[in-house]
Amino acid sequence: LPPGVELQILNRYFFSQSGASGYHFSGWFLPDTWEQQYTQEGVLGFVSKTSFPGSRAIYNCLINVPGKHPSPFTSVDANCEGYAMNTLHGFTGYLSTTQIEGTVPLYRCRFVTGQPHHFDTHSPTCDGHPGTAMDGVLGYIFL
């Protein structure tokens, strides 16, 4: 590991309320108020809790969807690309900006139709979900 790295698990969760589709959340934990709404899909890998040479921060942000639960997404922009910071889980961690030994790309994907939903994945094909597009590489996550 690069000097200064303090690993923290990054899980991917899915919004499991009936009638909902596309809501994913990447974080260390589920905020207490979300525990009944999300189920854990798996582990994406490990982020660093501290910065290290060649790293960049990622943040958890929210898109307000009128009449629905806010749609969380991960961003490299501290201003959340003009959307709201998730005050329960805003700072997510640090990723490497280049691929180093023990890391894989972490992609951000989005659904191109319907509500604005995003998810993070190791798959450049967005896990094969129809109607999705890859936004790009957020960084490289430790396995």
MARBA-3410 file (N, C-alpha, C, O; in Angstrom, 1 decimal):
143
0.8,-1.2,0.0,0.0,0.0,0.0,0.9,1.3,0.0,2.0,1.3,0.6 ~ 0.4,2.3,-0.7,1.2,3.6,-0.6,1.2,4.1,0.8,0.3,3.8,1.6 ~ 2.2,4.9,1.2,2.3,5.4,2.5,1.1,6.3,2.8,0.7,7.1,1.9 ~ 0.6,6.2,4.0,-0.6,7.1,4.4,-1.9,6.5,4.2,-2.9,7.1,4.6 ~ -2.0,5.3,3.5,-3.3,4.7,3.3,-3.8,4.1,4.5,-3.1,3.3,5.2
-5.1,4.4,4.9,-5.8,3.7,6.0,-7.1,3.2,5.3,-8.0,3.9,5.0 ~ -7.1,1.8,5.1,-8.2,1.2,4.4,-9.6,1.2,5.2,-9.6,1.0,6.4 ~ -10.6,1.5,4.4,-12.0,1.5,4.9,-12.8,0.8,3.9,-12.8,1.1,2.7 ~ -13.6,-0.2,4.3,-14.5,-1.0,3.3,-15.5,0.0,2.7,-16.0,0.9,3.3 ~ -15.8,-0.3,1.4,-16.8,0.4,0.7,-17.8,-0.6,0.2,-17.5,-1.4,-0.7
-19.0,-0.5,0.7,-20.1,-1.4,0.3,-21.0,-0.8,-0.8,-21.0,0.4,-0.9 ~ -21.7,-1.6,-1.5,-22.7,-1.1,-2.4,-24.1,-1.7,-1.9,-24.2,-2.9,-1.6 ~ -25.0,-0.8,-1.8,-26.3,-1.1,-1.3,-27.4,-0.8,-2.4,-27.1,0.0,-3.3 ~ -28.5,-1.4,-2.2,-29.6,-1.3,-3.2,-30.9,-0.9,-2.4,-31.2,-1.5,-1.4 ~ -31.6,0.1,-3.0,-32.9,0.5,-2.4,-33.9,-0.6,-2.6,-34.2,-0.9,-3.7
-34.4,-1.1,-1.5,-35.2,-2.4,-1.6,-36.7,-2.1,-1.4,-37.4,-3.1,-1.1 ~ -37.2,-0.9,-1.4,-38.6,-0.7,-1.2,-39.3,-1.0,-2.4,-38.8,-0.8,-3.5 ~ -40.6,-1.5,-2.3,-41.3,-1.9,-3.4,-41.6,-0.8,-4.4,-41.8,0.4,-3.9 ~ -41.5,-1.1,-5.7,-41.8,-0.1,-6.7,-40.6,0.8,-7.0,-40.7,1.6,-8.0 ~ -39.5,0.6,-6.3,-38.3,1.4,-6.6,-37.4,0.6,-7.5,-37.3,-0.6,-7.4
-36.7,1.3,-8.4,-35.7,0.7,-9.2,-34.5,1.6,-9.5,-34.8,2.8,-9.6 ~ -33.3,1.1,-9.5,-32.2,1.9,-9.9,-31.4,2.6,-8.8,-30.3,3.1,-9.0 ~ -32.0,2.7,-7.6,-31.3,3.4,-6.5,-30.2,2.5,-5.9,-30.5,1.4,-5.4 ~ -29.0,3.0,-6.0,-27.9,2.3,-5.4,-27.1,3.4,-4.5,-27.2,4.6,-4.7 ~ -26.4,2.9,-3.5,-25.7,3.7,-2.6,-24.4,3.1,-2.3,-24.3,1.9,-1.9
-23.2,3.8,-2.4,-21.9,3.3,-2.1,-21.5,4.0,-0.8,-21.4,5.2,-0.8 ~ -21.1,3.2,0.2,-20.7,3.8,1.5,-20.1,2.8,2.4,-20.2,1.6,2.2 ~ -19.6,3.4,3.5,-19.0,2.5,4.6,-20.0,1.8,5.4,-19.9,0.7,5.8 ~ -21.2,2.5,5.5,-22.2,2.0,6.4,-23.5,2.6,5.9,-23.5,3.5,5.0 ~ -24.6,2.1,6.4,-25.9,2.7,6.1,-26.3,3.7,7.2,-26.2,3.3,8.4
-26.7,4.9,6.9,-27.2,5.8,7.9,-28.4,5.1,8.6,-29.2,4.4,7.9 ~ -28.6,5.3,9.9,-29.6,4.7,10.6,-31.0,4.8,10.0,-31.8,3.9,10.0 ~ -31.3,6.0,9.4,-32.6,6.2,8.8,-32.8,5.5,7.5,-33.9,5.4,7.0 ~ -31.7,4.9,7.0,-31.8,4.2,5.7,-31.8,2.6,5.8,-32.0,1.9,4.9 ~ -31.6,2.1,7.1,-31.4,0.7,7.3,-32.6,-0.1,6.8,-32.4,-1.3,6.4
-33.8,0.4,6.9,-35.0,-0.4,6.5,-35.3,-0.3,5.0,-36.1,-1.0,4.5 ~ -34.6,0.6,4.3,-34.8,0.9,2.9,-33.8,0.3,2.0,-34.1,0.0,0.8 ~ -32.6,0.0,2.5,-31.5,-0.5,1.6,-31.1,-1.9,2.1,-31.1,-2.2,3.3 ~ -30.6,-2.7,1.1,-30.0,-4.0,1.5,-28.6,-4.0,0.8,-28.4,-3.4,-0.2 ~ -27.7,-4.6,1.5,-26.3,-4.7,1.0,-26.2,-5.6,-0.2,-26.6,-6.8,-0.1
-25.6,-5.1,-1.3,-25.4,-6.0,-2.5,-24.0,-6.6,-2.4,-23.9,-7.8,-3.0 ~ -23.1,-6.0,-1.8,-21.7,-6.6,-1.8,-20.7,-5.5,-1.5,-21.0,-4.4,-1.2 ~ -19.4,-6.0,-1.5,-18.3,-5.1,-1.2,-17.7,-4.7,-2.5,-17.4,-5.5,-3.4 ~ -17.5,-3.4,-2.7,-16.8,-2.9,-3.9,-15.3,-2.9,-3.7,-14.6,-3.0,-4.7 ~ -14.8,-2.9,-2.5,-13.4,-2.8,-2.2,-13.1,-2.0,-1.0,-13.9,-1.9,-0.1
-11.9,-1.3,-1.1,-11.5,-0.5,0.1,-11.1,0.9,-0.5,-10.3,1.0,-1.4 ~ -11.5,1.9,0.2,-11.0,3.3,0.0,-10.1,3.6,1.1,-10.0,2.9,2.1 ~ -9.4,4.7,1.0,-8.5,5.1,2.1,-9.3,6.2,2.9,-9.9,7.1,2.3 ~ -9.2,6.2,4.2,-9.8,7.2,5.1,-9.0,8.5,5.0,-9.4,9.6,5.4 ~ -7.7,8.3,4.6,-6.8,9.5,4.6,-6.2,9.6,3.2,-6.2,8.7,2.4
-5.8,10.9,2.9,-5.2,11.1,1.6,-3.9,10.5,1.5,-3.2,10.3,2.5 ~ -3.4,10.2,0.3,-2.1,9.7,0.1,-1.6,10.2,-1.3,-2.4,10.6,-2.1 ~ -0.3,10.2,-1.5,0.2,10.7,-2.8,-0.5,10.0,-4.0,-0.6,8.8,-4.1 ~ -1.0,10.8,-4.9,-1.7,10.3,-6.1,-3.1,9.9,-5.8,-3.7,9.0,-6.5 ~ -3.8,10.5,-4.8,-5.2,10.1,-4.5,-6.1,11.3,-4.7,-5.7,12.4,-4.9
-7.4,11.0,-4.8,-8.4,12.0,-4.9,-9.6,11.6,-4.0,-9.9,10.4,-3.9 ~ -10.3,12.5,-3.5,-11.4,12.3,-2.6,-12.7,12.0,-3.5,-12.8,12.5,-4.6 ~ -13.6,11.1,-3.0,-14.9,10.9,-3.5,-15.9,11.2,-2.5,-15.7,11.1,-1.3 ~ -17.1,11.7,-2.9,-18.1,12.2,-2.0,-19.5,11.5,-2.4,-19.7,11.0,-3.5 ~ -20.3,11.4,-1.4,-21.7,10.9,-1.6,-22.6,12.1,-1.7,-22.7,12.9,-0.8
-23.3,12.1,-2.8,-24.2,13.2,-3.1,-25.6,12.7,-3.3,-25.9,11.5,-3.4 ~ -26.6,13.7,-3.3,-28.0,13.3,-3.5,-28.7,14.2,-4.6,-28.5,15.4,-4.6 ~ -29.4,13.5,-5.5,-30.2,14.2,-6.4,-31.7,14.2,-5.9,-32.2,13.1,-5.6 ~ -32.3,15.3,-5.7,-33.6,15.4,-5.2,-34.6,15.0,-6.3,-34.6,15.6,-7.4 ~ -35.4,13.9,-6.0,-36.3,13.4,-7.0,-37.7,13.8,-6.4,-38.1,13.1,-5.5
-38.4,14.7,-7.0,-39.7,15.2,-6.4,-40.7,14.0,-6.2,-40.9,13.1,-7.0 ~ -41.2,13.9,-4.9,-42.1,12.9,-4.6,-41.5,11.5,-4.3,-42.2,10.6,-4.0 ~ -40.2,11.4,-4.3,-39.5,10.1,-4.1,-38.3,10.3,-3.2,-37.9,11.4,-2.8 ~ -37.8,9.2,-2.8,-36.5,9.2,-2.0,-35.4,9.8,-2.8,-35.3,9.5,-4.0 ~ -34.5,10.6,-2.2,-33.4,11.2,-3.0,-32.6,10.1,-3.6,-32.4,9.0,-3.0
-32.0,10.4,-4.7,-31.2,9.4,-5.4,-29.7,9.7,-5.1,-29.2,10.7,-5.6 ~ -29.0,8.8,-4.4,-27.6,9.0,-4.1,-26.7,8.7,-5.3,-27.0,7.8,-6.1 ~ -25.6,9.4,-5.3,-24.5,9.1,-6.3,-23.2,9.5,-5.8,-23.1,10.3,-4.9 ~ -22.1,8.9,-6.3,-20.8,9.2,-5.9,-20.2,10.1,-6.9,-20.4,10.0,-8.1 ~ -19.4,11.1,-6.4,-18.8,12.1,-7.2,-17.4,12.5,-6.8,-17.1,12.3,-5.6
-16.5,12.9,-7.7,-15.2,13.4,-7.4,-15.3,14.9,-7.1,-14.3,15.5,-6.7 ~ -16.4,15.5,-7.3,-16.6,16.9,-7.1,-17.1,17.2,-5.6,-18.2,16.7,-5.3 ~ -16.4,18.0,-4.9,-16.8,18.3,-3.5,-18.1,19.1,-3.5,-18.7,19.2,-2.4 ~ -18.4,19.7,-4.6,-19.7,20.5,-4.7,-20.8,19.6,-5.3,-21.9,20.2,-5.6 ~ -20.6,18.3,-5.4,-21.6,17.4,-5.9,-22.2,17.7,-7.2,-23.4,17.5,-7.4
-21.4,18.3,-8.1,-21.9,18.6,-9.4,-23.2,19.5,-9.4,-24.0,19.4,-10.3 ~ -23.3,20.3,-8.4,-24.4,21.2,-8.3,-25.6,20.6,-7.5,-26.6,21.3,-7.3 ~ -25.5,19.4,-7.1,-26.6,18.7,-6.3,-26.2,18.8,-4.8,-25.2,19.5,-4.5 ~ -27.0,18.2,-4.0,-26.8,18.3,-2.5,-25.8,17.2,-2.0,-25.7,16.1,-2.5 ~ -25.0,17.6,-1.0,-24.1,16.7,-0.3,-25.0,15.8,0.6,-25.9,16.3,1.2
-24.7,14.5,0.7,-25.4,13.7,1.6,-24.9,14.0,3.0,-23.7,13.6,3.3 ~ -25.6,14.7,3.8,-25.1,15.1,5.1,-24.9,13.9,6.1,-24.2,14.1,7.1 ~ -25.5,12.8,5.8,-25.3,11.6,6.7,-24.1,10.8,6.3,-23.6,10.0,7.1 ~ -23.6,11.1,5.1,-22.5,10.2,4.6,-21.7,10.9,3.5,-21.5,10.3,2.4 ~ -21.4,12.2,3.6,-20.8,13.0,2.5,-19.5,12.6,2.0,-19.3,12.2,0.9
-18.5,12.6,2.9,-17.1,12.2,2.5,-17.1,10.7,2.5,-17.4,10.0,3.4 ~ -16.7,10.1,1.3,-16.6,8.7,1.2,-15.2,8.1,1.4,-15.1,7.0,2.0 ~ -14.2,8.8,0.9,-12.9,8.3,1.0,-12.0,8.7,-0.1,-12.4,9.6,-0.9 ~ -10.8,8.1,-0.2,-9.8,8.5,-1.2,-9.6,7.3,-2.1,-9.4,6.1,-1.6 ~ -9.5,7.5,-3.4,-9.1,6.5,-4.4,-7.8,6.9,-5.1,-7.5,8.1,-5.1
-7.1,6.0,-5.6,-5.9,6.3,-6.4,-6.3,6.9,-7.7,-7.3,6.5,-8.3 ~ -5.6,7.8,-8.2,-5.9,8.4,-9.5,-5.3,7.6,-10.7,-5.6,7.8,-11.8 ~ -4.4,6.7,-10.4,-3.8,5.8,-11.4,-3.9,4.4,-10.8,-4.0,4.1,-9.6 ~ -3.9,3.4,-11.8,-4.0,2.1,-11.3,-2.6,1.6,-10.8,-1.6,1.7,-11.5 ~ -2.6,1.1,-9.6,-1.4,0.6,-8.9,-1.7,-0.8,-8.5,-2.9,-1.3,-8.5
-0.7,-1.6,-8.2,-0.9,-2.9,-7.8,-1.9,-3.1,-6.7,-1.9,-2.3,-5.7 ~ -2.8,-4.0,-6.8,-3.9,-4.2,-5.8,-5.1,-3.4,-6.0,-6.0,-3.4,-5.1 ~ -5.2,-2.6,-7.1,-6.4,-1.8,-7.4,-7.1,-2.2,-8.7,-6.4,-2.8,-9.6 ~ -8.3,-1.8,-8.8,-9.1,-2.0,-10.0,-9.9,-0.7,-10.2,-10.1,0.1,-9.3 ~ -10.3,-0.4,-11.5,-11.1,0.8,-11.7,-12.4,0.7,-11.0,-13.0,-0.4,-11.0
-12.9,1.8,-10.5,-14.2,2.0,-10.0,-15.0,2.9,-10.9,-14.7,4.1,-11.0 ~ -15.9,2.4,-11.7,-16.7,3.1,-12.6,-18.0,3.7,-12.0,-18.5,3.1,-11.1 ~ -18.4,4.8,-12.5,-19.7,5.3,-12.2,-20.6,5.2,-13.4,-20.3,5.6,-14.5 ~ -21.7,4.5,-13.2,-22.7,4.3,-14.3,-24.0,5.0,-14.0,-24.2,5.4,-12.8 ~ -24.8,5.2,-15.0,-26.1,5.9,-14.8,-27.1,5.2,-15.7,-26.8,4.7,-16.8
-28.4,5.3,-15.3,-29.5,4.8,-16.1,-29.8,6.0,-17.0,-30.0,7.1,-16.5 ~ -30.0,5.8,-18.3,-30.2,6.8,-19.3,-31.6,7.2,-19.5,-31.9,8.2,-20.1 ~ -32.5,6.4,-19.0,-34.0,6.7,-19.1,-34.6,6.7,-17.7,-34.0,6.1,-16.8 ~ -35.7,7.4,-17.6,-36.3,7.5,-16.3,-35.7,8.4,-15.3,-35.1,9.4,-15.7 ~ -35.7,8.1,-14.0,-35.2,9.0,-13.0,-33.7,9.0,-13.0,-33.1,8.0,-13.5
-33.0,10.0,-12.5,-31.5,10.1,-12.5,-30.9,9.2,-11.5,-30.6,9.7,-10.4 ~ -30.6,7.9,-11.8,-30.0,7.0,-10.8,-28.6,6.6,-11.3,-28.4,6.4,-12.5 ~ -27.7,6.5,-10.4,-26.3,6.2,-10.6,-25.9,5.0,-9.8,-26.5,4.7,-8.8 ~ -24.8,4.3,-10.2,-24.3,3.3,-9.3,-22.8,3.1,-9.7,-22.3,3.4,-10.8 ~ -22.1,2.6,-8.7,-20.6,2.3,-8.8,-20.4,0.9,-9.0,-21.1,0.0,-8.4
-19.4,0.5,-9.9,-19.2,-0.9,-10.2,-17.7,-1.0,-10.7,-17.0,-0.1,-11.0 ~ -17.3,-2.3,-10.7,-16.0,-2.6,-11.4,-16.2,-2.9,-12.9,-15.2,-3.0,-13.6 ~ -17.4,-2.9,-13.3,-17.7,-3.3,-14.7,-17.8,-2.2,-15.7,-18.6,-1.3,-15.5 ~ -16.9,-2.2,-16.7,-17.0,-1.1,-17.7,-18.3,-1.1,-18.5,-18.6,-0.2,-19.3 ~ -19.0,-2.3,-18.4,-20.3,-2.4,-19.1,-21.5,-2.2,-18.2,-22.6,-2.6,-18.5
-21.2,-1.6,-17.1,-22.3,-1.3,-16.1,-23.1,-2.5,-15.7,-24.3,-2.5,-15.6 ~ -22.3,-3.6,-15.4,-22.9,-4.8,-14.9,-23.9,-5.4,-15.9,-24.7,-6.3,-15.6 ~ -23.9,-4.9,-17.2,-24.8,-5.5,-18.2,-26.2,-5.0,-18.1,-27.1,-5.5,-18.8 ~ -26.5,-4.0,-17.2,-27.8,-3.5,-17.1,-28.3,-2.8,-18.4,-27.6,-1.9,-18.8 ~ -29.4,-3.2,-18.9,-29.9,-2.4,-20.1,-30.3,-1.0,-19.8,-30.7,-0.7,-18.6
-30.1,-0.1,-20.7,-30.4,1.3,-20.5,-29.5,2.1,-19.6,-29.9,3.0,-19.0 ~ -28.2,1.6,-19.6,-27.2,2.3,-18.8,-26.1,2.8,-19.6,-25.9,2.3,-20.7 ~ -25.4,3.8,-19.1,-24.2,4.3,-19.7,-23.1,4.5,-18.7,-23.4,4.9,-17.5 ~ -21.9,4.3,-19.0,-20.8,4.6,-18.1,-20.4,6.0,-18.1,-20.1,6.6,-19.2 ~ -20.3,6.7,-17.0,-19.9,8.1,-16.9,-18.4,8.2,-16.9,-17.9,9.3,-17.2
-17.7,7.2,-16.4,-16.2,7.3,-16.4,-15.7,6.6,-15.1,-16.4,6.0,-14.4 ~ -14.4,6.7,-15.0,-13.7,6.1,-13.8,-13.6,7.1,-12.7,-13.1,8.2,-12.9 ~ -14.1,6.8,-11.5,-14.0,7.6,-10.4,-12.6,7.6,-9.8,-12.1,8.6,-9.3 ~ -11.9,6.5,-10.0,-10.6,6.3,-9.5,-10.3,4.8,-9.4,-11.1,4.0,-10.0 ~ -9.3,4.4,-8.7,-8.9,3.0,-8.6,-9.0,2.6,-7.1,-8.4,3.2,-6.2
-9.8,1.5,-6.9,-10.2,1.1,-5.5,-9.3,-0.1,-5.2,-9.0,-1.0,-6.0 ~ -8.9,-0.2,-3.9,-8.1,-1.3,-3.4,-9.0,-2.5,-3.2,-10.1,-2.4,-2.7 ~ -8.5,-3.7,-3.6,-9.2,-5.0,-3.4,-8.7,-5.7,-2.1,-9.2,-6.7,-1.8
END
